[in-house]
Amino acid sequence: MMSRNVRTSFITIMLALIVLSMQQVDAFLDEFERGKFGDDWVVDQNAPKNDFRGWSIDKGEVVYDPAKGANSRLMTGEQAWKDYTVECNIKFMAAGNYPGGIRTYVDAKTGGHYAVWFYPPTKTIKLYSGTVFDINPGIVTLGEHVGVPYDAKEDVFYYVKVIHKGKQIEVWFGKSKDKAEKIIEKNDGKFKSGLFAFDGYNQPVHFDNILITGPGIPRSDGEAVESQDKLAIAWGILKSNKISK
């Protein structure tokens, strides 16, 4: 009797895990290994389709070259995306000021946004809100962090994460995902949803391993992420550990 109960329980658990493995996971992942941007990536301010200006992919990394398209954003997502967490790797290729950073809750029409910007000479990270695509007009500083763990090294990947939950905004930063620290926290309700963007200004900067998780968010190729032949739980752990540069 005991053996039958154990066997029945095991079968029930396995069936539940199989169902979970077939469910879609609310996550957008792009590791840029295919060598070109998919249709879900566009440059802001009405750039023609497939005109990526200073943005390109080289050796599996997103490359921003200000000489080819200064002050532009490479965007993905939908206006309805909200309460999401975004994490990626960022690498600064020069020590000068204004390399840019990342933006969240971007309004594709007006350019309104939240932005996390980096200032290598002073080892400063700032959280802004802005009203248009240009970072300068209407800018409001919501928080800033100076120094450790940001040591402003060149040609080295760092990890950055922004969490939106209601009005709460958290910025995490570190030399890797497992060494990240919460460096800024702020409540602000100016923007309630929007796209994500890599943000380039007047210094070269690289990005990689973009992961956005939240309700109803599809994968980078326009299809929802599926576990395929892996259990959903194991797949989630695998992808969460992927961003570790």
Secondary structure, 3 states (H helix, E strand, C coil): CHHHHHHHHHHHHHHHHHHHHHCEECEEEECCCCCCCCCCCEECCCCCCCCCCCEEEECCEEEECHHHHCCEEEEECCCCCCCCEEEEEEEECCCCCCCEEEEEEECCCCCCEEEEEEEHHHCEEEEEEECCCCCCCCCEEEEEEECCCCCCCCCCEEEEEEEEECCEEEEEEECCHHHCEEEEEEECCCCCCCEEEEEECCCCEEEEEEEEECCCCCCCCCCCEECCCCCHHHHHHHHHHHCCC
